[in-house]
Amino acid sequence: MEFEKRKAATLASIRSSVTDKSPKGYLDEPILPLLETINHHPSFFTTSSCSGRISILSQPKPQSTTTTTTKKKARGGSWLYITHDPADPESVLNLLFPPNPPTQITDSSELVFRFEPLIIAVECKDVSSAQFLVATAISAGFRESGITCCGEGKRVIIAIRCSIRMEVPLGDTETVLVSREYVRFLVGVANEKMVANRKRTDGFGLALLSNGFKSPGDGNDVDEEDNFENLAGTQESRSINNGDLHPGLHQDLMPLSTISITGEPVEKLHLWGHSACTINKTDRREVIVFGGFGGFGRHARRNESMLLDPSCGTLKLVTVNESPSPRLGHTASMVGDLMFVIGGRADPLNILNDIWMLDISKCEWSSQRCIGCEFPPRHRHAAASIGSNIYVFGGLNQEKILSSLHLLDTKNLQWKEIEQRGQWPCARHSHDMVAYESQLFMFGGYNGEKVLDDLYSFDVQSSSWKLEVVSGKWPQARFSHSMFVYKHVIGIIGGCPVSQNCHDLVLLDLKHRLWRSVRLDFMNKELLVRSTASVIGDDLIVIGGGAACYAFGTKFSEPVKINLLQSLTMSENHVTPQHEDASIEVKTEASLCQPCVLQLERKYAKFGKDILKNFGWLDLERKVYSHEKGLYICFPVTKKFSELFHEKQLLDKDLEGSEDNHLTSQLTKGLSLKEISSSVALNLLKELGARKFTTVAVEAKKVAKSPLQRMKEAVTSILKQKGLPEELLDELPQKWERLGDIVVLPVTSFKDPAWSSISEEVWSAVAVSLSANRLARQGRVEANGTRDSTLEILVGDDGWVDHRENGILYSFNATKCMFSWGNLSEKLRMGNMACENEVVVDLFAGIGYFTLPFLVRAKATMVYACEWNPHAIEALRHNVEANFVSDRCMVLEGDNRITAPKGVADRVCLGLIPSSEGSWVTAIQALRPEGGILHVHGNVKDTDVTSWAEHVSKSLSDIARAEGRRWEVTVEHIEKVKWYAPRIRHLVADVRCS
């Protein structure tokens, strides 16, 4: 069942709109059919993949102390060029040999040209399934495929790969040491390898189909529910899409112009999460940039104030008397000559609500003390100014997502929380908001569960929100994007998830209430996530943006300029006129409300369903069913489908301007549905023999609700009954843990005193919605020597739980003892040690976190378990009995510096964080005279791993000599257990003393 749960969660993540950890944020399109074929099989699912790529990597030159065995990616670096298709030689040449090369390069980096073939990691249900898939892959030419992880208690992971790779050094960023002709030759070789890679990939897909795998495109699976999404508790989101007036098959690209920076280094603009405001005067047109993460040198939070003149590219630092503290995720708003910076995040635990004002004319910062209502700390909020007032909506404070709207009157520096009316937006963060005349417009964001695509307007005169519904192709759901106002148009650019749709410049024409878009020509694969967009004249100045990707390092985007006048003209040329369907017969409101279905032959059902889903025409709230003994499949369609396309037109008439049958037949052979218009899509349905019926009653689908939805509904009902404000819903938890049959809520949930008056009803409702026998809320860990738990039981009698992990039973009182989930991998590692005939001393045994794996899994002869917390000792004694190992365990109660045995241990575990250094002498004394192994735990900055290892080795060596032991002390291995906090790792050093 654990395999099925992991598969459900992984596939739900793949199908969600949240970006993944690659620079693009989504799967490589060339291998989507292959991945779907593998994931469709009950014994497999893919965990990571790359279809094959051609790239140019820029990496720092090795330092003199770096050994020759250092891996290239370990030195960091960034991708200058990457494609998953055959490379364009001219693009590569223009990158390596630019017409106007920079006159000065601050940091020289090595350049490496690479081709890397397909690689797919697959988790398998069992070893026999893994062996079968590896054999199939090898027969298709992926001869380096093999099982990479397999063993008792381990997941079975295989890698599908081959050896047709290449890697060629080109020189460095100062001097390319190869000729243009040689680069052309390299690109040609890489392209040949890409073609060979595609052939092997296609052959592997065919081999799978011939061995019993099913293609997801087979029509016989359209009636099946998507079990993976249901298991993961997710629902397929539906975007508003009014008419889907897509520009068609071909669209010109809007060029971006890189701004050549002079003065300060351009790296100072390599930022994200910063702010930017426009100084738009007759004699002065500049962008002022403040704060953010990144910058020149070591990446960090910044508090520099910079002025950029886009006309000449001059960047200069603003000399100021003082500055706000370094931060990111803040907002900056202009009121006259004053820029107001609000909130942000100084570090992961320090969320700000301070107000700073920069007088542009005097270049003076000043901290502002405001009166009025309380303004809670926040970051990733949105702000916009109208007149002298600044409006702030939403944001994030630790785990709490906000939905309040505050107003800052900059004349008297007074905060006021606005009583909102109308269609109030949900709580969100990472959205954006702009002001147009007397209205605010807000789009997108993230609400803790899903990425949003809603557009709201707020009238400041009536204090009323309105959910906007306008014509045209609706923008893709996104967060961390940027918005701007240009003439009568509101624009949206960039954001997450990073996909092709986020490479559009989306424009809302407020005069005609119509969405338009223009495709951007992303020269260097700009990643416009948490960037800023400022309008100066007819130009849009986009500064910064980027992401930290585990596989690809940190990526920042260069400052670019987009001509908005040209963009607006191109978008108008590419929008199909709204009267395209003018010949359609207008139906009455009553007839349009009739439930409709679209009938297709079974063999066309899958393709037809894809069309309906792509254009938002499939009614997901009603069931698909078969007709005439399964010969036909009937799909319920939406009211929008009925409004757009009349039944007679579908059955009897050709659409005006639609493509001929030859084009339509070509479309069915593989052109992406994202590239066709709604008219072509309708014609495709017609050619497939689709028939629409308007008098059919279709059974409603029982939509499974997630536990969070059930909890929200139940608590909302209680709040309404008791007359309490719905703002309390902001304190509902977005996640929770399970300890045995106890569901544990985070410490930040339900903290408002108002909950105490309805606690019995609320706790009971929450427990039922989360299917919990017992309910608890986590407390802060006691800051004492024994680090007691302060878990509070909300529903249930006591806190004793049984938790089984890797075949070991852990029982403990959760209200008295802490249980660490993050150490699972280390407990497994200790359990796999060869400890037969060994004596182990566990200096910090707790409830048996490592003591039990040493005894149950590693079969240690004897374990001396030292512990001084009486609650943990009670659980430890119970656990060694329950796991039938009490005859091989001696529990030593008290301070281990007093109770630990001396001269008996082959192995000593020092499982205390943040540091176990206080017991290092005890550990040395516990080892046998001939030495042994120490497992030393500690919390270490990610930049200090090497120095920490040296400190451990030297300190233990000095202690051993002081104890009269002439051992050689070496650190054999550093295990990275988990991230304990941002940039802080929990490490374990395996130290041999001999």
N, C-alpha and C positions, 0 to 999 in steps of 0.2 A: 504493500500500500504506500510505503514511503516513496518508491519509484514513481507511482502514479501521481502523488502529490507534487513531487519535484517537477514532473513533466507538465502538470497543470499550471503551476506557477510560472515556469519558464515560457510556455507557449502563450500564456496570458500576457506576459511581459513583452514578448515579441510582437503580439497583435495590438498592444496598446499604442497610444500616440505619444507616449513619453520617450524621449530620446535615449538611445543606448550610449555606450562609452566610446564608440568610434568617432572620428572627427565628423563624419557625415551625420551620425545619429540614427542610421537605419541600415537594414540588410542590403547586401549587394544584389541588384536586380538580376544579373545574369544567372544566378544560381537559385533564385526563389523557387522555381518548379522542383529542382532537386531537393531542396530543404523541405518543401511541403510533402514530397513523396516519402522522405525518411520520417518526418514527424507524423505522417499519417499512419505509420505502422505502430502497433501497440507496444512493441518491444524496444523502441528507440526514440530519442529526441536529441536535437542538436543544441549544443550549449554555446558554441562560437563558430565563426566561419569567415572566410575571405575567398572570393571567387578567383583571385589571382590579380596581381597589380604590377604596374610599372611605376617607378617612383624615383625621385631624387631626394636624398636625405642630406640635410645639413647638420653636422654634428661637431661639438667642440673638439679641438685638438687635444690629444692626450697630454697630461702633465708629465713632467720628468719622472715623477714617482709612480706613475701608472705602469703596471706590468703589461707585458705583451698579451697576457691571457684575458685582459679585461674585455668584456663584451662591448660592442659598439653602442648598443642602445643604453647600456649602463651609464654612458657618459652623457646621456640626454640628447638633445637635438630636436629638429623639427623637419616636417616634410615641406620642401619647396614645391614639389610637383608630385601628384599622385593621380592615377587613372586606373579604372578596372576594365577599360576597353583598350584596343590598340592605340598607341600613342601617336599624337600628331607631331611630326618632326619639327615643323616650324614653331610650334608652341615651345618645344624644348629648347630650340636654338635661341628664340627670343628671350627665354628665361636665362640661359647661360651666357649669351652674348647680347645684352641689351643695347639699343641704339645710343642711349645716354647713360653710361655706367656711372655709379656714384663716385664722387671725387675722393671720398674718405670713408674707410671702413673701420669701425671701432674694434670689433672682435672678429678675427679671422676664424672661419670654420671649414672643416673638411667637407667636400662634396662627393657623394657616392651615388652612382647610377645603379638601379636594381631592377631585376624582375623576380617576382615571387609567385609560385604557382598556387593552385587551389589548396586550401587546408580547411578541414571541417573537424571539429571535436564533437563526438557523439557519446551520450550516456546510454548504456545498454542495460536491459533488464537483468541479464545474467551473462555468464561467461560464454555459454554456447552461442547465444545471440551475437555476442561480440566477435567470436571466431568466424561465424558465418559472414558478418558484414565486412570484416577485414579481408577474408578470402575473396569476396566479391570485388572489393576495391582493388586488390592486387591484380586480379584477373583483368581489370579494366585499365591497368597501366599505372595505378598509384602504388608503386612497389615499396615505398617507405612506410606504408600504413602499418599500424600495430596497436596493441593494447598498451596504453600508457599508465593505467591505474587499475589494479586488481588485487584483491586480497580479502581476508576475513574482516568483515565490518566496513570495507571500503566500497565506494561506488565504482562501477565498472565503466571506465572511460577509454575510448579509442580515438586515434587520430588518423584521418584519411589524408594522405599527402604523397608527393613524389619529388623527384630530385631535379627537375628541369628549371633550376634557378640560376641566376647570374648576379654578380656583384662586381662593379668596376669603379675604381677611384678616378675622379675627374680632375682633382686638384683641390683648390680651396676657393673661398669667396673673394680672395684678392686676385688670384690668377688661375684661370682654367688652363690646365696643362695639355689638353688634347685639342685637336682641330675640329672645325665645324664638320668636315667630311667624316671624321671618325665618330662624331656624335650621331650623324645620320646613319652610319653603319651600325652603331649600338642600338639605335631605335629600331632599325630594321630587324636585327637579331631578336630583340625583345618582342617585337610584334609577331615574329614567326613562332616564338615560344608561347605567346599568348594564344595564337591559333591552335597550336598543338595542345595546349592546356584545355581549351574549349572542347576540342575533339574528345579528349579523355573524359572530361566532365560529362559530355553528352553520352559517351559510351557507358559510363558508370550508371547514369540514369536509366538507360535502356536495359542494362544488366539487372538492375533492381526490379524493373517491371517484368522482366522475363523470369524472375525468381519469386514471383508471388506478391511483390509489392503492388499497391494500387495507386494509380494516379489520382490526385485530388480532383482532377477535372472530369473523372468518370461520372456519368449522369446518375448512377444508381445510388449515390450517397446524399442526394439533395434533401431527403426526408429526415436524415439523422440530425439530432441536436448536437451542438458543438460542446461535447462533454468536457473538454479541457477548460473552456471559459467558465462553464458552470461550476466545475470543481474549484476553480480559483476564486469564485465569488465575484466575477466581473460581468459587466454587461457591455454590449457593443454600443458605442456612442453614435449618435446621429447628429450631424451638423445641419443647421438651417441652410437651405440651398434653394433660393427662390428663382426657379426657372433655369438655373444653370446655363446662363448664356455664355458658353465657352467660345473663345475667339476662333477656334477651328484647328486645323491640322498643322499649319505653319505659322510661325510668329517671329518677327524680327527681334533681335536681342538689343536691349538698351545698354549702351556701353557705360562702364564706370571709369573714371579718371583717377589714377593715383595722384595724391598731392605730394609733390617733392618738398620735403621739409628742410629748412635751413635754420641756422641759429642753434637751438638746443637739439640734441640727438632725437631722431624720430622714435627711438625706443621709449622715450618718456610718454609717448602716446599709445604704447602697447599696454592697454588697460582694459579692464571690464568692471562693471559695477560702479563706474564713475558718474559724474554729472557734467552737463554742458549747457550753457545758456548763450543766447545770441545778443551781441551788442550791435544793434542795427540803426546806425545814425548816418547822416549825410556824409560826414567826414571820417566815419569810423565804422567799419564792418568787420567784426571779429567774433570768434567763438572763445568763451572763457571756460576752461576745463578745470574741474576740481576733484581730488580724491581718487578712489578706485583701487583695484588690485592689479599689480604688475609693475610696470615702470622700468627704468634703466637700472642695470645691475641686478641684484637679487630681488626676485618678485616678492612683494609684500604689500600691505595696505599703505596707501599714500595720503598725504595732505598737502601736496603741492598745488599751487594756483598757477595756471598757464594761459597765455593768450595766443591764439592761432589766427593769423591773417590768411584766409584761404586763397586770396588773389595772388599772393606771392609766396605762400608757403612758410612764412616766417613764424617760428615758434619761440616764445620767450617766457621765462619765469617771471611771475609778478613778485616784486620785492614788497613784502608786507611786514608789519610790526609783530604780528602773531598770527596763528592759524588755528582752525579747529583741529581736533585730534585726528590721526589717520583713520579712515573709514571707507566702507563701500556699501552699496545698497541704499544710499541716501537719495534725497531729491534736492534739486536747486531750481528756484523760480525767480524770475526777474519782475521787479516792481519799480518802474522808472529806472534810475541809475543804481538801484540796490538789488543785490542777489542774496536770497535767503536760502540757506542750507538747513534741511530738516532731517533729523534722525540719522539712521544708518546703523552699521554694525562695526564696532571697534575690534572685537574678537568674538569667537564663537559664544562666549558667555556674557558679553557686554553689549547689549542692545541699547541704542541711544534714543533720547527724545529731546536733545538740546537743540537750540536755534542759534545759528550764527548768521551775521549779516556782513556782506562785503560791499563797501562803498566803491563803486567802479571808478568814479572820478578821482578819489583820494587814494585808492588801493589800500584801504584799511579794513581789517577784519575786526568785528566786535561781537562778543557773546551777548545774547539778548535774554533778559528775564521777562517772562510773559506772565500775564495774569489770566483770570478766567477759569474755565474748567480744566480738569486734569487731561493732559495729552499723553497717552500711554506710549512707552518706547516701541519702536518698530523699525524694520528695514524692509526692502523690496516693496514699498508702498508706492503710490502714484500721487502726484501733485500737479496742480495747474492754477494759474492766477487769472483773475478777472478783476480789473481795476486795482484797488489796493488790497484785495482779499486773496488769500491763497487757500485753495481747497485741497484736502488730503483724504484719500480713501484707502482703506484696507491696509495690508502689510502683514508682516510676520514678527512675532515676539516669542522666541524660543519655539515651542510647538504650537502656540496659539495663533490661529489665523483670524484676522480682524475683518469686521464688516462695517465699522463706524465711518461716518463722514464728518470731518472736523474742518472748521474755518479759522484761519488766522487773520485777524484784522491787523495789518501791518502799521496802521496809523497809531493805534494805541497799544499794540502788541498784546492783544487779548485773544485767547483761545475760546472757541464755542463749538460744542457738538451739535450738529444740525439734526433736527427732528425730520427724518426723511419720510416722504410719502410716495405713493404710486407703486410701481413695480421695482421693489428694492433688490439690488444685486446681492448675490450670496457673498460670503466671506471669501477672500482671495488674496494672493500675493503674486508678485512678478508680472503684473498687468501694466498697462500704461493708460494715461489720460491726458487729453488736451482740451483747450478752451477755444470755442468759436462763438463770437458775439456774446450772448448771455447764456450760453449752454456749455456744459462739459460733456465730452464724449469719451467713453471708456470701452476698451476692447480686451478680451482674453484674460489670461492669467491662469493660475493653478489653485484649486480649492482644497487640496489635500487628498483628493481622490482621482480627479481627472483634469485634463487640460481643457480649457474653456474656449468657446468661439462666439460668445455672445457680445452684442454691441448695445450699450446703454447710453442714454442721454440724460442729463440732469439740468433742469431749468432752475437757475439760481433765484429767479424771482418768485416762483411758486414752490420752491424746495421740493420738487417732484421728479422722481425717476421714471423713465420710460424705456421698455425693451424695444429696440428699433428693429423693424423688419423692412428691408429695402430690396430692390431688384438687383439682378446681376449674379455673377458667380461669387458665392460667399467665401471669405478668406478661410484658410485652414486654421483650425484651433492651434493656439500657440501661447507661450509665455516667454518672458525675458526678451520681448521684442521692443521696438521703438515706434512712436507715433509723432506726427508733425502736422502742421496746418500750412497750406499754400493756397492763397487766393480763396476759392470756394470749395477747396478739396481737403479732405483729411487723408493722410497717408499712413500706411503701416509697412514696416520693413523688418526683415530678419526674425529671430526668435527660435525657440525650441518647440517641437522636435525639428532638428535640422534636416529638412528634406527638400526636394525640388520645389515644392510649393512655397517654401519659405525663401526661395530665391526670386520670388516675384516681388515687384513693388506694387502694392495693392492701394488703390485710390478710391475713395468714396466721394462721388460728386454730390454735394449737398443740394445743388439746385435741381438736379434731375433725380435725386435719391436713387443712385445707381452705382453699384460696385463696378470698377474697372480694374484691370491689371496689365502690367507690362513686364516681360521677362527680362531679368538682369543678366548681363554677360559677366559672370564672376571670373575675373581673370586669374586670380591666385587662390581660388576656392575660399573666398572670404567667409569667415564664420561670424556673422553679425548677431551674436548672442550677448545680451547685456551691453550693447553698444549705445551710442547716442546719435540722434539725428537732428541737425539744426539747419534752419532755412535762412540763407543769406541771398537776397535778390531772387534769381531764378535757379539757384543751386541748392542742392541738399548736401550738407557736409556730414558724413558719417565717420565717427571717430571710435576706434577701439572695438571691443568685442572679442570673444574667444572662449576657450574652455580648457580645462585640465583633463586630459584623457590618459588613462593608465597605460594604454598600449602605444600612444603616440606622443606623449609628453605634453607640454603646455603650448597652446597655439594662440597667437594674437593676430588680429587683422590690421592691415595698414589703413591709414586715413584715406578716404576716397571721396570723390565729388560726383554727383549725378545731376544732370540738367533736367529740372522739373518741367520746364516748358516743353521740351522735346518729349519727355515721358508722358505728359498729359495728352499731347497730340497723338503719340503712338497708341496709347490706350484707347482713345476715342476711335481711331481707325480700326481697332481690332475687336470692337464690341458689336455683336450682331444686333441690328435694330430690334426694338421691342415689339414691333408689329410683325415680326417674322411669322407668327402663327395667326395672323389676322383673319385668315380664311376659315379658321376653326369655328364651328358653330358654338355659340354661347349657350351653356346649359343652365338650367334653373338651379337655385340654391338647394332645393329639395332633392333634385336628382343627383347633385354632386355629393350629397351626404350619404348616398347609397353605398354600401360596401361593395367593392369591385375586386375581381380576381383576373389574373392573366393566365391563360392556359397555353402550355407548350408541350410538345412531344418529349418523352423522357430523355431521349438522346440529346436534346438541345437544352435540357433543363438547367444544367450547371452553368452553361455560358449565359443563358437568359437571366439566371439569378445574379450572376456577376454584374450584368448590365444594370439590372434594377437596383442592386445595392450601391453601385458606383454613383448613380445619379440620384440616390435618395428616394427611389420610387417604391421600394419594397416596404410594406407595412410590417414592421417587426413585432407588433403587438398582437398579430393574429397568426394562426398556424398555416403552414404549407401542407397541402394534402394531395393525394393521388386521385385519379379519376379513370373510370372505365378499366378496372382491374390493373391499374398501374401503367396503362399506356400513355397517360398524360399526367403532368404535374401542374397543379394550380397554385399560383402565388398571389397572396393578397397584396394589393397595391394601394398607395396612399391617395388621399384626396388631391394632393398636388398633381399626381399623374393624371387623374380624371380632369382636373382643371386645364391642364396644358394640352392634352391630346384627346380629341373627340373620338369616340368609338368608330364612327363611319370613316374618319380619316385613316385610322389604323387599318381598317379592313378593306377599304375600297379606293382610297386616293393616295397618290404620291405626294410627299411633302414638296413644297416649292423650294427650289434651290438644293434639294438633297442630291447626294451623289448617285451615280448609276449603279446598276447591279454589279458591274465588274469591280468597282471600288469597294462596294459592300462586301463582296466575296473575298477580296483581298484583306479587308479588315478582320474578317473571321479567322484569318490564318496567323494572327499574332500581333497586330498593332495594338499597343496599350490602350486600354479604355480611357486612360487619363488624357489621351491625345485626340479624342474625338468629341464632336459637339453632340448636343442632345438630339439634334435632327438626325444625324447619322445613327445614333443609338436607336432611335425609333425605327429607322429604316431596317436596321439589323433585326430588330424584333419582328418586323413585318416579314422579312425574308425567311426567318426561322419558323414562320407559320403561326405566330402568336395570335390568340383570340382573347378578347376582353368581354367579360360578362358583368353586368351591373346589378343583377337581382339575386345574387348568391349570398346567403348568410354564411359567414366564415367564423368558425369557433375561435374565441379569443385565446391567445397563448398565455399560459401561466408563467409570468416572468418571475424568475427567482430573484428575491431581494437579498442583498448582501447583509451581513450582520450589522454593519454600520447604518445602512438604511433603516433596518428594523429598529435599531436603537434610537435613531433620530425621530422616527415617527412616533414611537412610544413616549419618548420624553417630551416631544412637542405637544402631544395630547395632554400630558400632565400639566405642563406649563400653562396651557390655555385654560384648563379647568381651574387652576389655582390663581389665574390672573397675573402670572409672573411674566416678565419681558422675555421675548424670544432671543434677545442678545445673549442670554445664558447658554444658548446652544453652541456658542463659540468655544465653550469649555469642554465640549464632548471630545473624548479621545479619538484620534485617528488610527491608533494602533494599540495593541495590548499583547501580553504574554500569557502563556499557560504554564502553570506548575501543577502537574498532576491534573486534578479536576478543579483547580482554582484558576480563574481568569484574573490576571493582575493588571489593573489600570495604571497608567503612568501617574507620577506624583503631581503633574500639572493639571489633571482633570478635576472638574467639580470643586474648584477651590473657593468660589464665591460663597459668602455666608448665607445667601438666600437658599442654597440647596439644603441646608440643615432643616428647614421647615417642612420639606417634602421628602426627606431622605428615605423613609421606608418605601414609599411608592416608587421613587426613582431607582433605588438599588434593586428592588424586585424586578422592575421592568427591564433594567439593563441586563440583569442576570439571565432573564428569559430570552431576550433578543440575542445574547451571545452564547446561548445554550450552555450556561455555566451552572454547575451544582453549587459552587461557592464563588464569591466575588470578593476581591480585595483591591486596595489601592496602595501603591508603593509609597514608602516614605523615604526621607533622606537617611543615608547610612549614618549611624551614630559615629561621631568623631572621637571615639575612644579606642583603647588598645585592642579591644575585641571586635570592633566594627560590627556591632549588633544591627540586625535588621529592624526597621520600624514599620513593617508592613501592617496595614490596618484591614482587618476582616470586616467586610460590609454585609455579606450574606453568608451564613454558615456558622458553625459552632466553634471550631478551633482551626489552627493553622497547620496541623500536621499533614504532610503530603507524601505520596510515593511517586517518585520520578524514575523511570527506567531509561537508561542510556547505554547503548553499546553492550547490552546484555547484563548491565550492572544496575542493581536497585539502590537508589539513594532515597532515604527517608529522613525528613527533618521538619522542624517547626518553622514555617516560612515567616512567622512573625518575630522570630528570634534569631534566625540564621540567614545569611545571604547565600544565594546560589548563583554562580557565574555561568552564563550560557556561552560566553565568548571563548572559554578555554576548552571547548569540545575537541578541537583538533589536537591540542597538547595532551589531553587525557588519552586520546586514541594513540598518540605517539608513545607515551609512556607505557601504555598497555601492550604495545608491540615490541618493547625492549626485550632482549633475551636475558631474563633475570633468574632462570633456573639456577639453583645452587648459590644464589646471591642473598646477602643481607642488605636491606634497604633501611635508611633512616629518613623519615619524612618529618622535617622540622616544623612544618606548618600544616598539619593534617586537616584541620577544619572538620567537616562532616565525612571526610574520606575522599576528597576530589581526586587525589593522586594515589593515596594509600590503597583504595579499592582496585584501580587498574593494575597496580603493581602486584596485588595479591591474586585477583580473579583472572586477569588476562595474561600478565607477564610471568605468573607462577613463581613469584619470589619465595624463597625458603622462609624468610622472616622479615616483617616490617615493624620497626619501632615508630609508632605514630605519636608525635609530640603535639600537644594542643593545650591552651590555657583558658579558652572560652567554655564555661560549663554547659551552655546550651549546645555548642558544637560537639562537646565530648559525649553528651547524652545521645545525640544522633549517631556519632561515630560508633559507639559501643553497640547500638541497635543495628547499624549497617553491616558491621563485620559478622554479627550473628546471622542476619537475614541472608547474607551472601555466602554463608557456610565457610568462612575463612578465619573465624575467631581463634582457631588453634595455631595460626601462623602470624598473629598480630598481637603486639603488646602496646597498649595505650598508656602513654606517659603524660600524666596531667600536671600542668604547671609551666613555668618559664623554661623553654628548651635549653637556655644557657646553663640551667641547673640540672634538668632532668635527662637531657640527651646522653646516650651511652657513648663511651669513648673507645676507639680502636677496634670497632666491630664491623664497620660498614664497607661494603663493596661499592655502594652507590648512595648518595645523599641528595634529597630533593629540597630545594629552597624556594618554595612556591609562594612567595610574598611579594606583592607590589605595593607601592612604587619601587621599594628597594628592600632587599634582604641582607644588606651589608652588615647590619648589627649582629648577625649570626654567622658570619663567615668564619670567625675563629672556631665557633662550635662545630661547624661543618668539617673543618680541617681536622679537628680533634676526633671527630666521629669516625674518620676513615681508618682502615687497617694500616699497619706500619708500611706495607708495600704499596699503598695508595689506592686509587679508585676513581670513580666518576662523580662530578658535581653537576647538578642541573640548577643553574643560577638564574632566577627570574629578576626582571627589572623593567621599569618604564623609561624609555630613552627617546630623545629627539631623533627624528629620522636622519638628521645631518650628523649626529654624533655616534652612530652605530660603531664605527671603527674605533674611535677613541674610547668608547665604553668597553669594548672587548679588550683593548689594551690595558685599561684600568683594572678590569676583572682579573686578567692574567697576572699583572704585576702585583696587585694587592694580595692575591691568594698565594703567589710565590713567596712574597715577603712574610706572610703569616706562617707558611709552612716552614721556612727557615727559622723563624722565631720559635717554632714549636719543636725544632730539632729534626725536622723532616727534610732531607736533601732530595726533594723531588724536582723533576722537570714538569712545570705547569704550562699546559697549552690549551688554547680554546680550539676545539676540533670543529665546532659547528655553532652557528647562530640561527635559531628558529624564530621566525617572525610569526607570532601567535595571532595578533590582531592589532588594529588601530585602537588605542585606548582613548585618545582625544586627537583633535586636529594636529598633525605633524608629530604626535607622540605614539610610539609603538610599544606594545608589550612584547619583550624579547625573552628568550631563554638561551643562555650560553651553556653548551655542553663542554665542561672543562675536565681534561684528563690530568690526573696527578700520578706520576710514576717515577 
